[in-house]
Every structure is written in structure tokens, then in C-alpha cells.
Amino acid sequence: MPSKKRATPISLQPLDALFGTNEESINGISEIAIGSLHPFPNHPFQVRDDKKMEELSESIIQYGVLVPGIVRLRESGGYELVAGHRRKRACELAGLEKMPVIIKDLTDDESTVIMVDSNIQRENIRPSEKAKAYKIKYDAMKNQGKAGNSLKMMSEESGENYKMIQRYIWLARLSDDLLALVDNKQLGLVQGVSLSVLLEEEQGMVYDAICRYGKKISTIQANEIKKFSLEGKLDADRLEEYLFSVPKQKKKKEITLRNERLSEYFEEETTEEE
């Protein structure tokens, strides 16, 4: 019988070598070059160079990064940040070249849930950030087959009332321009939820009107605009007439007082005109 040919040994490279890093993993934590860390697509939370960022950077200089980021491999090379965008920026400001991370094998939906959960408890989150974050987490949970109880689960995980979470999800339908007004408190959250049903063009008309006149919209007005939209009756002229027309002033009543009554409150030399 012919002898079986022994297979030629295949040399397998470690993952780090394949993806352009030669960092050693210790207890599941790898030191990855800052330049190899890429932001999560459509990351809803803004990374701001504010006082909090300055404090975080100073802490990293003194103590290092205490909590590693979470990343996953990118098909185009490098790593995608799932959690740790602020830490990455703080490392840059601190002058560090590498950042400790945990590399995980995650699906898009799993990554989205982790990304939102790791940021949603932060202080000073803007309404627009929370709205977009809850919306993409809700969609990810639906994709995972958790649509039936997703709001309840999100409420339990965040500690926020599920009805408020639902309002934020509706708010995410607003245009970025109107969301900016909500962030700046030029448009209320409740009013924003009502206006979120408007078509894109209609939302643009509302934004232009608010900016032109610098007036806030009341809850009653927002609901009436919503009604106009649902009935197909909303246009720029109707909107402007409804929001900003000046009501006719009622004729002032003239009050006649006798001179002897007035004399009790004025000096003798005060003229009639005065």
C-alpha cells in the first residue's frame, strides 16, 4: 500500500500580527496604538473637549487608564471602538501613544447595545444624544428578537421610566436642526415629540419659523401643528399665520375719575395733564 503523504505543517500567525499589531495581551487586555482605534459608526454621544475631559486627561496622566476600552476587529483593518471614545480622546490629550483595550468578537447589534449602555449613565447627556442612543439600541434589540419587552428591559437597565424612553425614541425622528433647538432649550422635549411626526420638509418650515421670529412653541401650538400635518393642511403660510399673527388688540376702556378724588393723591400744583 502506498504510504500516506504527511501534510506540510502550516505556520499560523497570531491575530495581532495579521492585523498589524504586535502588542502582547495580558489578562485579556491589550495595549493598542491610538491610531489603530476607530470610532463606532454613527456614535450618538459627542466627545467634547470640556472641563470633564480635562479632568479625565489629568487623571490618566497621573494614574493611567483605569478601565480598558472595548473594541472589535474592523474588516478594513485596525479596531472599532465599542466603548471608550472619551478615554481615547483623553489619552491623546495626555500624549499617550497606546491605550489598554479588551478585544471582543461582537455582532453589530451586540456592539450597539454595549456602546449605548456604557455611555447612557454619563452626566450632562444632551437630549439629542439620548434620543439617538435609545433609538439605535431599541432597533438593535428588535433585531435580536427582543421587540416585545425591549422598552421594559431598557427601563430596568437604565433606571429611566419606560414612557420617557419611548418619548426619546420618538424624539429621534426630529431633524438635527430641531434637535439642536431642544438641546439649547429653545424647543421643549414634549413639543419636540409632537413635532417629530412632521415630514422632513415640514420640520424644516418649523425650524425656519422659530429661527426667524425667535419665539418658543407651546404644547398647544405643537399639537395643533401636528394636527395640521396629519390632515395634510400644513404649509409655510398657514404655519406662520398660526404661530406668529398678532392678535387684534381690544379697545381700551376709558376710566373717568373726579378731580376731587384725584386730589387726594397729588400735590395742589400738579397740572391736569400730569
Buried (B, 14 or more C-beta within 10 A) or exposed (E): EEEEEEEEEEEEEEEBEEBEBEBEBEEEBBBBBEEBBBEBEEBBBEBEEEEBBEEBBEBBBEEEBEEBBBBBBEEEEBBBBBBBBBBBBBBBBBEBEBBBBBBBEBEEBBBBBBBBBBBBEEEEBBBBBBBBBBBBBBBBBEEBEBEEEBBEBBBEBBEBEBEBBBBBBBBBBBBEBBBBBBBEEBBBBBBBBBBBBBEEEBBBBBBBBBEEEEEEBEEEBBBBBBEBBEEEEBEBEEBBEBBEEEEEEEEEEEEEEEEEEEEEEEEEEEEEEE
